[in-house]
Amino acid sequence: MASFATAVKFDDDSFTVVLRDGRELRVPLSWFPVLAAATPAQRAKVRISKSGAGLHWDDIDEDISVAGLLEGRGDLTTRQANSIT
């Protein structure tokens, strides 16, 4: 069964994705360096995709999939860049 986001909440060191089925998924900001470096105002400008499957921040050009969060995946950009060298 697919899970879809309905809301996103932030505190100083994590964010919580509220899922349509009532679950809440708390994620450390450290998993996403771009999001961690953003200001609280930038983080608050999250846009949930129409399907609820993705989160996007225009101001900081960050995209996060709900499926990836449920699988325990953080930002893959750094790992992919390091594996190329």
Biopython code that builds the backbone (N, CA, C, O; Angstrom):
import numpy as np
from Bio.PDB.StructureBuilder import StructureBuilder

atoms = [
    (1, "MET", "N", (0.837, -1.172, 0.000)),
    (1, "MET", "CA", (0.000, 0.000, 0.000)),
    (1, "MET", "C", (0.890, 1.247, 0.000)),
    (1, "MET", "O", (1.815, 1.353, 0.806)),
    (2, "ALA", "N", (0.616, 2.162, -0.881)),
    (2, "ALA", "CA", (1.393, 3.389, -0.969)),
    (2, "ALA", "C", (0.994, 4.351, 0.142)),
    (2, "ALA", "O", (-0.167, 4.411, 0.546)),
    (3, "SER", "N", (1.972, 5.096, 0.624)),
    (3, "SER", "CA", (1.723, 6.111, 1.653)),
    (3, "SER", "C", (1.961, 7.476, 1.059)),
    (3, "SER", "O", (2.904, 7.672, 0.293)),
    (4, "PHE", "N", (1.117, 8.413, 1.405)),
    (4, "PHE", "CA", (1.189, 9.743, 0.823)),
    (4, "PHE", "C", (1.204, 10.798, 1.915)),
    (4, "PHE", "O", (0.522, 10.666, 2.931)),
    (5, "ALA", "N", (1.991, 11.852, 1.695)),
    (5, "ALA", "CA", (2.122, 12.940, 2.651)),
    (5, "ALA", "C", (0.919, 13.872, 2.580)),
    (5, "ALA", "O", (0.375, 14.135, 1.508)),
    (6, "THR", "N", (0.520, 14.363, 3.748)),
    (6, "THR", "CA", (-0.541, 15.366, 3.813)),
    (6, "THR", "C", (-0.046, 16.649, 4.475)),
    (6, "THR", "O", (-0.652, 17.707, 4.304)),
    (7, "ALA", "N", (1.055, 16.562, 5.234)),
    (7, "ALA", "CA", (1.605, 17.733, 5.910)),
    (7, "ALA", "C", (3.067, 17.470, 6.267)),
    (7, "ALA", "O", (3.510, 16.324, 6.343)),
    (8, "VAL", "N", (3.802, 18.561, 6.482)),
    (8, "VAL", "CA", (5.195, 18.479, 6.916)),
    (8, "VAL", "C", (5.378, 19.495, 8.041)),
    (8, "VAL", "O", (4.974, 20.651, 7.916)),
    (9, "LYS", "N", (5.994, 19.051, 9.145)),
    (9, "LYS", "CA", (6.252, 19.921, 10.298)),
    (9, "LYS", "C", (7.750, 19.878, 10.601)),
    (9, "LYS", "O", (8.407, 18.864, 10.364)),
    (10, "PHE", "N", (8.284, 20.979, 11.125)),
    (10, "PHE", "CA", (9.707, 21.066, 11.438)),
    (10, "PHE", "C", (9.936, 21.433, 12.889)),
    (10, "PHE", "O", (9.135, 22.142, 13.499)),
    (11, "ASP", "N", (11.053, 20.937, 13.442)),
    (11, "ASP", "CA", (11.593, 21.468, 14.683)),
    (11, "ASP", "C", (13.058, 21.784, 14.390)),
    (11, "ASP", "O", (13.454, 21.812, 13.225)),
    (12, "ASP", "N", (13.859, 22.020, 15.405)),
    (12, "ASP", "CA", (15.233, 22.477, 15.182)),
    (12, "ASP", "C", (16.136, 21.462, 14.481)),
    (12, "ASP", "O", (17.042, 21.853, 13.745)),
    (13, "ASP", "N", (15.903, 20.162, 14.698)),
    (13, "ASP", "CA", (16.821, 19.174, 14.134)),
    (13, "ASP", "C", (16.150, 18.037, 13.372)),
    (13, "ASP", "O", (16.808, 17.057, 13.022)),
    (14, "SER", "N", (14.856, 18.154, 13.112)),
    (14, "SER", "CA", (14.176, 17.101, 12.355)),
    (14, "SER", "C", (12.934, 17.663, 11.671)),
    (14, "SER", "O", (12.507, 18.790, 11.922)),
    (15, "PHE", "N", (12.373, 16.827, 10.795)),
    (15, "PHE", "CA", (11.068, 17.168, 10.231)),
    (15, "PHE", "C", (10.178, 15.943, 10.305)),
    (15, "PHE", "O", (10.654, 14.808, 10.301)),
    (16, "THR", "N", (8.891, 16.190, 10.372)),
    (16, "THR", "CA", (7.907, 15.123, 10.486)),
    (16, "THR", "C", (6.976, 15.192, 9.292)),
    (16, "THR", "O", (6.395, 16.236, 8.995)),
    (17, "VAL", "N", (6.844, 14.066, 8.615)),
    (17, "VAL", "CA", (5.925, 13.956, 7.493)),
    (17, "VAL", "C", (4.682, 13.235, 7.991)),
    (17, "VAL", "O", (4.755, 12.099, 8.460)),
    (18, "VAL", "N", (3.555, 13.899, 7.883)),
    (18, "VAL", "CA", (2.280, 13.304, 8.285)),
    (18, "VAL", "C", (1.729, 12.578, 7.064)),
    (18, "VAL", "O", (1.583, 13.169, 5.994)),
    (19, "LEU", "N", (1.425, 11.298, 7.230)),
    (19, "LEU", "CA", (0.943, 10.478, 6.125)),
    (19, "LEU", "C", (-0.576, 10.383, 6.145)),
    (19, "LEU", "O", (-1.210, 10.510, 7.192)),
    (20, "ARG", "N", (-1.138, 10.160, 4.979)),
    (20, "ARG", "CA", (-2.592, 10.087, 4.814)),
    (20, "ARG", "C", (-3.227, 9.039, 5.721)),
    (20, "ARG", "O", (-4.370, 9.195, 6.150)),
    (21, "ASP", "N", (-2.482, 7.966, 6.013)),
    (21, "ASP", "CA", (-3.054, 6.898, 6.850)),
    (21, "ASP", "C", (-2.918, 7.185, 8.353)),
    (21, "ASP", "O", (-3.247, 6.338, 9.183)),
    (22, "GLY", "N", (-2.427, 8.392, 8.698)),
    (22, "GLY", "CA", (-2.340, 8.784, 10.100)),
    (22, "GLY", "C", (-0.970, 8.619, 10.726)),
    (22, "GLY", "O", (-0.712, 9.170, 11.796)),
    (23, "ARG", "N", (-0.086, 7.871, 10.083)),
    (23, "ARG", "CA", (1.260, 7.718, 10.632)),
    (23, "ARG", "C", (2.037, 9.020, 10.493)),
    (23, "ARG", "O", (1.749, 9.843, 9.624)),
    (24, "GLU", "N", (3.022, 9.190, 11.361)),
    (24, "GLU", "CA", (3.923, 10.328, 11.281)),
    (24, "GLU", "C", (5.342, 9.806, 11.233)),
    (24, "GLU", "O", (5.746, 8.991, 12.062)),
    (25, "LEU", "N", (6.091, 10.278, 10.262)),
    (25, "LEU", "CA", (7.458, 9.822, 10.038)),
    (25, "LEU", "C", (8.410, 10.953, 10.389)),
    (25, "LEU", "O", (8.438, 11.978, 9.708)),
    (26, "ARG", "N", (9.197, 10.772, 11.454)),
    (26, "ARG", "CA", (10.154, 11.793, 11.886)),
    (26, "ARG", "C", (11.513, 11.487, 11.276)),
    (26, "ARG", "O", (12.015, 10.367, 11.371)),
    (27, "VAL", "N", (12.104, 12.507, 10.644)),
    (27, "VAL", "CA", (13.347, 12.341, 9.886)),
    (27, "VAL", "C", (14.371, 13.376, 10.356)),
    (27, "VAL", "O", (14.044, 14.560, 10.438)),
    (28, "PRO", "N", (15.600, 12.957, 10.666)),
    (28, "PRO", "CA", (16.623, 13.922, 11.055)),
    (28, "PRO", "C", (16.995, 14.837, 9.876)),
    (28, "PRO", "O", (17.169, 14.367, 8.752)),
    (29, "LEU", "N", (17.112, 16.127, 10.138)),
    (29, "LEU", "CA", (17.545, 17.051, 9.080)),
    (29, "LEU", "C", (18.936, 16.687, 8.578)),
    (29, "LEU", "O", (19.262, 16.966, 7.425)),
    (30, "SER", "N", (19.754, 16.076, 9.409)),
    (30, "SER", "CA", (21.111, 15.706, 9.005)),
    (30, "SER", "C", (21.135, 14.738, 7.822)),
    (30, "SER", "O", (22.153, 14.620, 7.140)),
    (31, "TRP", "N", (20.025, 14.047, 7.575)),
    (31, "TRP", "CA", (19.944, 13.160, 6.407)),
    (31, "TRP", "C", (19.919, 13.944, 5.105)),
    (31, "TRP", "O", (20.223, 13.398, 4.044)),
    (32, "PHE", "N", (19.562, 15.215, 5.178)),
    (32, "PHE", "CA", (19.421, 16.055, 3.990)),
    (32, "PHE", "C", (20.173, 17.366, 4.204)),
    (32, "PHE", "O", (19.581, 18.340, 4.669)),
    (33, "PRO", "N", (21.471, 17.413, 3.873)),
    (33, "PRO", "CA", (22.302, 18.590, 4.148)),
    (33, "PRO", "C", (21.751, 19.897, 3.578)),
    (33, "PRO", "O", (21.862, 20.937, 4.227)),
    (34, "VAL", "N", (21.166, 19.870, 2.394)),
    (34, "VAL", "CA", (20.618, 21.101, 1.809)),
    (34, "VAL", "C", (19.466, 21.611, 2.664)),
    (34, "VAL", "O", (19.364, 22.811, 2.918)),
    (35, "LEU", "N", (18.621, 20.728, 3.097)),
    (35, "LEU", "CA", (17.495, 21.108, 3.948)),
    (35, "LEU", "C", (17.991, 21.571, 5.318)),
    (35, "LEU", "O", (17.456, 22.526, 5.880)),
    (36, "ALA", "N", (19.002, 20.906, 5.850)),
    (36, "ALA", "CA", (19.562, 21.287, 7.151)),
    (36, "ALA", "C", (20.170, 22.686, 7.103)),
    (36, "ALA", "O", (20.094, 23.428, 8.082)),
    (37, "ALA", "N", (20.773, 23.051, 5.971)),
    (37, "ALA", "CA", (21.419, 24.357, 5.824)),
    (37, "ALA", "C", (20.418, 25.474, 5.520)),
    (37, "ALA", "O", (20.759, 26.652, 5.624)),
    (38, "ALA", "N", (19.214, 25.122, 5.153)),
    (38, "ALA", "CA", (18.197, 26.120, 4.811)),
    (38, "ALA", "C", (17.711, 26.841, 6.060)),
    (38, "ALA", "O", (17.812, 26.327, 7.174)),
    (39, "THR", "N", (17.189, 28.022, 5.854)),
    (39, "THR", "CA", (16.602, 28.775, 6.963)),
    (39, "THR", "C", (15.232, 28.181, 7.310)),
    (39, "THR", "O", (14.627, 27.502, 6.481)),
    (40, "PRO", "N", (14.744, 28.429, 8.518)),
    (40, "PRO", "CA", (13.399, 27.958, 8.850)),
    (40, "PRO", "C", (12.341, 28.468, 7.867)),
    (40, "PRO", "O", (11.399, 27.747, 7.541)),
    (41, "ALA", "N", (12.495, 29.700, 7.400)),
    (41, "ALA", "CA", (11.531, 30.251, 6.429)),
    (41, "ALA", "C", (11.577, 29.477, 5.113)),
    (41, "ALA", "O", (10.537, 29.229, 4.503)),
    (42, "GLN", "N", (12.775, 29.097, 4.672)),
    (42, "GLN", "CA", (12.895, 28.312, 3.441)),
    (42, "GLN", "C", (12.301, 26.922, 3.622)),
    (42, "GLN", "O", (11.612, 26.424, 2.732)),
    (43, "ARG", "N", (12.558, 26.300, 4.750)),
    (43, "ARG", "CA", (11.999, 24.963, 5.023)),
    (43, "ARG", "C", (10.478, 24.995, 5.041)),
    (43, "ARG", "O", (9.827, 24.057, 4.583)),
    (44, "ALA", "N", (9.920, 26.064, 5.564)),
    (44, "ALA", "CA", (8.459, 26.177, 5.682)),
    (44, "ALA", "C", (7.770, 26.266, 4.329)),
    (44, "ALA", "O", (6.561, 26.048, 4.243)),
    (45, "LYS", "N", (8.501, 26.578, 3.284)),
    (45, "LYS", "CA", (7.915, 26.711, 1.949)),
    (45, "LYS", "C", (7.870, 25.378, 1.199)),
    (45, "LYS", "O", (8.001, 25.351, -0.025)),
    (46, "VAL", "N", (7.689, 24.300, 1.910)),
    (46, "VAL", "CA", (7.589, 22.980, 1.296)),
    (46, "VAL", "C", (6.291, 22.877, 0.500)),
    (46, "VAL", "O", (5.245, 23.385, 0.901)),
    (47, "ARG", "N", (6.396, 22.207, -0.631)),
    (47, "ARG", "CA", (5.216, 21.940, -1.453)),
    (47, "ARG", "C", (5.072, 20.425, -1.571)),
    (47, "ARG", "O", (6.003, 19.737, -1.990)),
    (48, "ILE", "N", (3.912, 19.915, -1.203)),
    (48, "ILE", "CA", (3.619, 18.488, -1.333)),
    (48, "ILE", "C", (3.024, 18.272, -2.716)),
    (48, "ILE", "O", (2.105, 18.985, -3.118)),
    (49, "SER", "N", (3.545, 17.290, -3.445)),
    (49, "SER", "CA", (3.030, 17.020, -4.789)),
    (49, "SER", "C", (1.549, 16.665, -4.735)),
    (49, "SER", "O", (1.042, 16.243, -3.696)),
    (50, "LYS", "N", (0.864, 16.838, -5.853)),
    (50, "LYS", "CA", (-0.578, 16.532, -5.900)),
    (50, "LYS", "C", (-0.870, 15.096, -5.493)),
    (50, "LYS", "O", (-1.888, 14.815, -4.860)),
    (51, "SER", "N", (0.030, 14.188, -5.859)),
    (51, "SER", "CA", (-0.167, 12.781, -5.505)),
    (51, "SER", "C", (0.153, 12.506, -4.040)),
    (51, "SER", "O", (-0.282, 11.500, -3.480)),
    (52, "GLY", "N", (0.924, 13.417, -3.417)),
    (52, "GLY", "CA", (1.360, 13.207, -2.040)),
    (52, "GLY", "C", (2.603, 12.351, -1.935)),
    (52, "GLY", "O", (3.050, 12.036, -0.832)),
    (53, "ALA", "N", (3.169, 11.969, -3.075)),
    (53, "ALA", "CA", (4.327, 11.074, -3.088)),
    (53, "ALA", "C", (5.663, 11.795, -2.956)),
    (53, "ALA", "O", (6.689, 11.154, -2.727)),
    (54, "GLY", "N", (5.664, 13.123, -3.096)),
    (54, "GLY", "CA", (6.926, 13.846, -3.050)),
    (54, "GLY", "C", (6.816, 15.183, -2.343)),
    (54, "GLY", "O", (5.739, 15.771, -2.247)),
    (55, "LEU", "N", (7.958, 15.651, -1.848)),
    (55, "LEU", "CA", (8.076, 16.950, -1.201)),
    (55, "LEU", "C", (9.058, 17.773, -2.017)),
    (55, "LEU", "O", (10.074, 17.249, -2.474)),
    (56, "HIS", "N", (8.768, 19.059, -2.205)),
    (56, "HIS", "CA", (9.650, 19.915, -3.004)),
    (56, "HIS", "C", (9.759, 21.296, -2.372)),
    (56, "HIS", "O", (8.787, 21.850, -1.859)),
    (57, "TRP", "N", (10.977, 21.832, -2.427)),
    (57, "TRP", "CA", (11.268, 23.187, -1.976)),
    (57, "TRP", "C", (11.859, 23.949, -3.151)),
    (57, "TRP", "O", (13.000, 23.697, -3.540)),
    (58, "ASP", "N", (11.092, 24.884, -3.724)),
    (58, "ASP", "CA", (11.559, 25.667, -4.860)),
    (58, "ASP", "C", (12.789, 26.499, -4.517)),
    (58, "ASP", "O", (13.759, 26.514, -5.274)),
    (59, "ASP", "N", (12.753, 27.189, -3.384)),
    (59, "ASP", "CA", (13.828, 28.116, -3.013)),
    (59, "ASP", "C", (15.192, 27.456, -2.893)),
    (59, "ASP", "O", (16.210, 28.085, -3.181)),
    (60, "ILE", "N", (15.226, 26.208, -2.476)),
    (60, "ILE", "CA", (16.511, 25.533, -2.271)),
    (60, "ILE", "C", (16.713, 24.361, -3.228)),
    (60, "ILE", "O", (17.691, 23.622, -3.114)),
    (61, "ASP", "N", (15.786, 24.193, -4.172)),
    (61, "ASP", "CA", (15.858, 23.143, -5.190)),
    (61, "ASP", "C", (16.093, 21.757, -4.575)),
    (61, "ASP", "O", (17.024, 21.042, -4.945)),
    (62, "GLU", "N", (15.232, 21.408, -3.637)),
    (62, "GLU", "CA", (15.328, 20.112, -2.960)),
    (62, "GLU", "C", (14.063, 19.310, -3.222)),
    (62, "GLU", "O", (12.953, 19.839, -3.156)),
    (63, "ASP", "N", (14.243, 18.024, -3.519)),
    (63, "ASP", "CA", (13.140, 17.094, -3.738)),
    (63, "ASP", "C", (13.364, 15.858, -2.878)),
    (63, "ASP", "O", (14.470, 15.320, -2.832)),
    (64, "ILE", "N", (12.320, 15.413, -2.202)),
    (64, "ILE", "CA", (12.399, 14.224, -1.358)),
    (64, "ILE", "C", (11.176, 13.367, -1.638)),
    (64, "ILE", "O", (10.052, 13.868, -1.663)),
    (65, "SER", "N", (11.394, 12.073, -1.848)),
    (65, "SER", "CA", (10.264, 11.172, -2.076)),
    (65, "SER", "C", (9.826, 10.542, -0.760)),
    (65, "SER", "O", (10.656, 10.182, 0.075)),
    (66, "VAL", "N", (8.530, 10.413, -0.588)),
    (66, "VAL", "CA", (7.984, 9.775, 0.611)),
    (66, "VAL", "C", (8.406, 8.310, 0.642)),
    (66, "VAL", "O", (8.728, 7.785, 1.708)),
    (67, "ALA", "N", (8.410, 7.651, -0.498)),
    (67, "ALA", "CA", (8.827, 6.244, -0.556)),
    (67, "ALA", "C", (10.263, 6.088, -0.066)),
    (67, "ALA", "O", (10.571, 5.145, 0.663)),
    (68, "GLY", "N", (11.140, 7.008, -0.462)),
    (68, "GLY", "CA", (12.534, 6.957, -0.013)),
    (68, "GLY", "C", (12.649, 7.128, 1.492)),
    (68, "GLY", "O", (13.445, 6.449, 2.140)),
    (69, "LEU", "N", (11.858, 8.033, 2.046)),
    (69, "LEU", "CA", (11.874, 8.225, 3.497)),
    (69, "LEU", "C", (11.416, 6.962, 4.211)),
    (69, "LEU", "O", (12.007, 6.563, 5.214)),
    (70, "LEU", "N", (10.376, 6.339, 3.702)),
    (70, "LEU", "CA", (9.868, 5.111, 4.318)),
    (70, "LEU", "C", (10.879, 3.972, 4.237)),
    (70, "LEU", "O", (10.864, 3.064, 5.068)),
    (71, "GLU", "N", (11.756, 4.020, 3.237)),
    (71, "GLU", "CA", (12.804, 3.007, 3.099)),
    (71, "GLU", "C", (14.049, 3.362, 3.896)),
    (71, "GLU", "O", (15.023, 2.610, 3.899)),
    (72, "GLY", "N", (14.020, 4.516, 4.577)),
    (72, "GLY", "CA", (15.154, 4.925, 5.402)),
    (72, "GLY", "C", (16.282, 5.570, 4.630)),
    (72, "GLY", "O", (17.413, 5.627, 5.113)),
    (73, "ARG", "N", (15.986, 6.062, 3.429)),
    (73, "ARG", "CA", (17.027, 6.689, 2.603)),
    (73, "ARG", "C", (17.089, 8.189, 2.861)),
    (73, "ARG", "O", (16.068, 8.876, 2.877)),
    (74, "GLY", "N", (18.295, 8.676, 3.059)),
    (74, "GLY", "CA", (18.537, 10.106, 3.155)),
    (74, "GLY", "C", (18.966, 10.634, 1.795)),
    (74, "GLY", "O", (18.664, 10.033, 0.764)),
    (75, "ASP", "N", (19.663, 11.747, 1.798)),
    (75, "ASP", "CA", (20.146, 12.383, 0.575)),
    (75, "ASP", "C", (21.176, 11.475, -0.094)),
    (75, "ASP", "O", (22.197, 11.146, 0.509)),
    (76, "LEU", "N", (20.915, 11.075, -1.321)),
    (76, "LEU", "CA", (21.824, 10.207, -2.059)),
    (76, "LEU", "C", (22.834, 10.991, -2.886)),
    (76, "LEU", "O", (23.775, 10.400, -3.415)),
    (77, "THR", "N", (22.668, 12.297, -3.012)),
    (77, "THR", "CA", (23.533, 13.112, -3.871)),
    (77, "THR", "C", (24.991, 12.978, -3.468)),
    (77, "THR", "O", (25.839, 12.731, -4.325)),
    (78, "THR", "N", (25.303, 13.132, -2.194)),
    (78, "THR", "CA", (26.692, 13.069, -1.731)),
    (78, "THR", "C", (27.278, 11.694, -1.966)),
    (78, "THR", "O", (28.420, 11.573, -2.411)),
    (79, "ARG", "N", (26.514, 10.661, -1.673)),
    (79, "ARG", "CA", (27.019, 9.295, -1.862)),
    (79, "ARG", "C", (27.244, 9.006, -3.341)),
    (79, "ARG", "O", (28.235, 8.369, -3.698)),
    (80, "GLN", "N", (26.335, 9.467, -4.214)),
    (80, "GLN", "CA", (26.500, 9.234, -5.644)),
    (80, "GLN", "C", (27.712, 9.991, -6.171)),
    (80, "GLN", "O", (28.468, 9.454, -6.980)),
    (81, "ALA", "N", (27.908, 11.222, -5.727)),
    (81, "ALA", "CA", (29.044, 12.016, -6.190)),
    (81, "ALA", "C", (30.350, 11.355, -5.735)),
    (81, "ALA", "O", (31.317, 11.318, -6.495)),
    (82, "ASN", "N", (30.386, 10.836, -4.506)),
    (82, "ASN", "CA", (31.597, 10.194, -4.004)),
    (82, "ASN", "C", (31.870, 8.873, -4.699)),
    (82, "ASN", "O", (33.031, 8.486, -4.827)),
    (83, "SER", "N", (30.854, 8.174, -5.149)),
    (83, "SER", "CA", (31.083, 6.873, -5.781)),
    (83, "SER", "C", (31.580, 7.006, -7.215)),
    (83, "SER", "O", (32.095, 6.045, -7.788)),
    (84, "ILE", "N", (31.427, 8.195, -7.797)),
    (84, "ILE", "CA", (31.888, 8.416, -9.183)),
    (84, "ILE", "C", (33.400, 8.503, -9.229)),
    (84, "ILE", "O", (34.013, 8.063, -10.202)),
    (85, "THR", "N", (34.012, 9.060, -8.202)),
    (85, "THR", "CA", (35.466, 9.242, -8.206)),
    (85, "THR", "C", (36.221, 8.002, -7.870)),
    (85, "THR", "O", (37.451, 8.018, -7.838)),
]
sb = StructureBuilder()
sb.init_structure("model")
sb.init_model(0)
sb.init_chain("A")
sb.init_seg("    ")
for serial, (resi, resn, name, xyz) in enumerate(atoms, 1):
    if name == "N":
        sb.init_residue(resn, " ", resi, " ")
    sb.init_atom(name, np.array(xyz, "f"), 0.0, 1.0, " ", f" {name:<3s}", serial, name[0])
structure = sb.get_structure()
